[in-house]
């Protein structure tokens, strides 16, 4: 459990989600040629590969024999694949192709046999049953039923099943369905190639298709009150495709709004939803039309640096929906064996399932500059798109105040102005990290945070 002496080692900041000004953004795959996206992404990933590889294969002091065995097999397959790529690129130039083919065929068969024999056997979805809640952990809405789906990434699958899933089940009080499929443990070189293609081509995988079928069935099930997805690093790539497919397949509001997504160290640089997240009624009430997305990331997580942090901080022209909680850590804050796994995120955010004891118990700083920069970039695109759509010859100011004024005057489905963003930032000033936090509100143990709960002096 985190103690008060650990709290100064962390700093928590929050970047607000794009509001309706997201109407000014367009998915990157619709704005730039695929070749340009791949070139830029190859350079970005190439610089981060060493740090990502160390985080993937590094073990912890509590690693079991099964987990070490999985890591060793993953490392062996990775080395064979790397040697195979070197052979294809270099040896083919100096050795006749016919003479090289038998040797390359043996290596391909060896890799394929290892994958089929040792990895494919773990491809079935796994369910972690919920531990019985103690009698003193009474829940006033115990009739509420939620389905939880955990999408793993480039992590040790044995460790996920042994420790992380039972822990999630105790915290959130529901069974956890994990989706780990063989193509995500094909060896590090192939995993990086697949990640590159998913990020830029938005292509589905066997896991994303299976996940889509399961989540769609839960959403359409009238007996299910909520559907929640937890995605870790590369698992967010499958979830990105999942969200686009669900929103294209199901009507807005109603059942689709039951879905909540939480990502941790997401490797995705964009995650899109249809325009307009909130629908207002005549009585003044409002509701979400589309899934609610919340991101969590360590500032020094190598996968998040090339994923969600890069997508929100640098690629302002793209579209990455949802709010972002960034955890800044001191040099000695994380243990030396930290792999930035899902378990490491739980240690910092929800130690013992208590959101008040970890970094979420601190005051959360709103990153005003970044929130306004994202909104401004969307406003500029929105004004440009509005001009192209209506072919309005009326001159509009391209200053910030001019854009806000234009935004308030035109009577189309206008984006929110920067004034609205500033008002939202002021309303959130001074809040603890667990307040107005969908992840904390989803907790079902004795530390449960109820929706709308404000700080009552709880330590």
Helices and strands as residue ranges (DSSP letters): H 4-7, E 10-15, G 20-24, H 28-31, H 34-57, H 65-86, I 87-91, H 92-94, H 97-114, I 115-119, G 120-122, E 126-128, E 146-151, H 157-159, I 160-164, H 165-172, E 176-179, G 182-185, H 188-201, H 206-220, E 226-232, H 235-249, G 256-258, E 259-264, E 278-280, E 286-288, E 292-298, H 302-305, H 308-313, E 323-329, H 342-349, G 351-353, G 359-361, E 365-366, H 368-390, H 400-409, H 418-427, H 438-441
